[in-house]
């Protein structure tokens, strides 16, 4: 599948910035971000995308504040469902492929094995429900559209809404400490934004469509992930298990590791093991720059 022009919404964000890099070679790339394109504003979506007229539109915009979504349901659904539908509908009118990113939080976490694309989603919280609604709207808008479920994103560019990604949070927590405590309650598949961006390009160039899981292979708890971050960074701080109870009142799924089942079935999987990806990131120029900006 040959594409000439791609538009990336959320181009300054964590994933969007890596997508801009990955598609720069061989594609005409146009980036959009707030305030010039707010996905909840159909007029802005129409004006910007109809002017650019791309062949592919990648939407990375999301309301990803999980706890805050419980008391801001309308805001979460405005971005994650209505915003996703706005982009997908305009893409359909332009004859463009729409790429959208979903989340592991569409599942209830009651399994103890990775979820494949065929497993039924059962979100426990507003964030998961809003993201599932967005997935459904994108897939219904046109048969060529792509939805990639992912989780635990980290990379050189921090998320604009959260301020810091998990790698930065761990580095800051460990400063001047001999040990820190983090939760072992949740298990997922932390994913490097650069590998996800490269996987996105592989799928587009293969002409793939529909729902895919796209995460680093394997799974770990947030405590295990934090310990790996510190070990690979040459830090001797020990990460101990944190008692449960810090998320009282918020239903979080315990186990949301994803299986890249369709990627493997089609021979298109390019996602490495989570620890391999983490080592590559932390030893990369981008990883070193992020550490310098975070802790000096």
C-alpha angles and dihedrals in degrees: 000000000000119000126185106180130032129183118205118200113204091028094165095050132096097273097024094059091054091046088055089055096044096050096041092090111074099354135084103238129197119184127205131186143155133332093022095050120028109177091212089063108077091190091058093045091051095045097048099040096041089052093048095040097196126184092225130031119196115195116199096161113124143156097231104166096117100187095041091051090070090069096029101052095148092052092049093049092043091062103027099043111015094035092048090049092049091056094043093048093050090046090053091051089052093046089242129141113247120212118196134178123228132186142240087237090083085083128075095227095231095127124084095208128067117281118242126204090262095061115103114251118234110173118203100199143035094261092055092044093050092049092048090051089052092051091052093050093050095048091047094050097070136351094234095058123117130217117188116192112208141155148201096025120196134165144131094298114064120225112271095223099044097038095217134039123228094266091057092045091054093049091051094045090053097052110121093353134118093202140006133190127232135168124274090184096096127056122193144140109265110212135206111229093220093058090046090051091051091048089052091056091049091054095047093048090049091053092239121166140182130037123343135170110226114182137125111280119261130022141251142172120256088252091054091047091051092049090052091050091054095042093051090045090056094249119143096205114129119225112214127192115271119222115253120250103075091110099051111166095019119097109219122176112244100211120032105150108148129216117219088221100152093043090055094043091055095041091242102114113128098161115119127208113290094246093047090051092047092052091050091049097046091047094045125098089249092052092050091049091051092052092049091051091047105044105001 
